Amino acid sequence: MKVYGVYDQLDVGLILVTFISFVYIYIEPVTGVTSAVIYNLMYYFGMEHWKVHRDDTDFICGVSYFSFLLYLQGFAWITQFVGHGVFEKRAPALLSNLLTVFVAPDFVVIEIFYFLGYNKKAIDECQVIIDKDIAEFWKSKEKAKIKSQ
């Protein structure tokens, strides 16, 4: 069975992208469809690129293609944790709930849409709740700090 013309069989990546696409559409239909299209295209072109380069032993600077992808993934994760620590001064949400790893990319698309003015009323209502939660978070940090002294 040909899927997107990439492989003759289904693979875990395609199943995951398809499942996540439906989750994104369920969460917020307009941004979900946008996310689904983006990530399915990324999957398709990534697999096409993989087919061409998977056997390269000297892809970049003597590093194999697969090793390069692992280094790139590691760099992205480290950058995320540093960014959260430096700019937000708190741990990423995925440390409290690992499932946010799958939903977080859609939130980036949602935030871009909101920045462009989509569903402004909903974001304003959510922002009130977010601000309250952040204030409670910092209050609990202060209490814990005072208690430990």
Beta strands, then each sheet from edge to edge (+ up, - down):
end
